Amino acid sequence: MDDKKIKRINELAAKSRTPEGLTEAEKEEQQQLRNEYRQSIVGNLSSQLENCVIVDDKGNKKPVRKVK
């Protein structure tokens, strides 16, 4: 996610706290941007975890896996 979108999320959040609030179109835009931001964070975290390994007491390395 680029800085312009994050800046826009912050602008909408600040405007939502004002007495005038957000229009319906702005609320929808805010929700879409927030969802995109969440997906970006989850994707980045997943990528980091895929590259992590757990080392036990004996020095054995095991990759981090998804829990089923």
C-alpha positions in Angstrom: 0.0 0.0 0.0 1.4 3.4 -1.0 1.7 6.5 1.2 -1.0 8.4 -0.7 -3.6 5.8 0.3 -2.5 5.8 3.9 -2.6 9.6 3.9 -6.2 9.4 2.5 -7.2 6.9 5.2 -5.9 9.4 7.9 -7.7 12.3 6.2 -11.0 10.4 6.2 -10.5 9.4 9.8 -9.9 13.0 10.8 -12.9 14.2 8.9 -15.1 11.5 10.4 -14.4 13.0 13.9 -15.6 16.5 12.8 -19.2 17.7 13.2 -19.9 17.4 9.5 -18.7 13.8 9.3 -18.4 11.7 6.2 -20.7 11.4 3.2 -21.9 8.0 2.2 -19.4 7.9 -0.7 -16.6 8.8 1.7 -17.7 6.1 4.1 -17.6 3.6 1.4 -14.1 4.8 0.2 -12.9 4.6 3.8 -14.1 1.1 4.2 -12.5 0.0 0.9 -9.2 1.6 1.9 -9.2 0.0 5.3 -9.9 -3.4 3.8 -7.0 -2.9 1.4 -4.7 -1.9 4.2 -5.7 -4.9 6.3 -5.1 -7.3 3.4 -1.7 -5.6 2.9 -0.7 -6.1 6.5 -1.9 -9.8 6.5 0.0 -10.4 3.3 3.2 -8.9 4.7 3.0 -10.8 7.9 2.3 -14.1 6.1 5.4 -13.5 3.9 7.6 -12.9 7.0 6.3 -16.0 8.7 7.0 -18.2 5.7 10.6 -17.2 6.0 10.9 -17.9 9.7 12.1 -21.1 11.3 11.7 -22.3 14.9 14.8 -23.8 16.5 14.2 -26.3 19.3 16.5 -27.0 22.3 18.4 -29.6 20.2 19.2 -27.1 17.4 16.7 -28.6 15.0 15.1 -26.1 12.6 11.5 -26.3 11.6 9.7 -23.9 9.3 6.6 -22.1 10.6 3.5 -23.7 9.1 -0.2 -22.8 9.1 -2.3 -24.5 11.7 -5.1 -26.6 10.3 
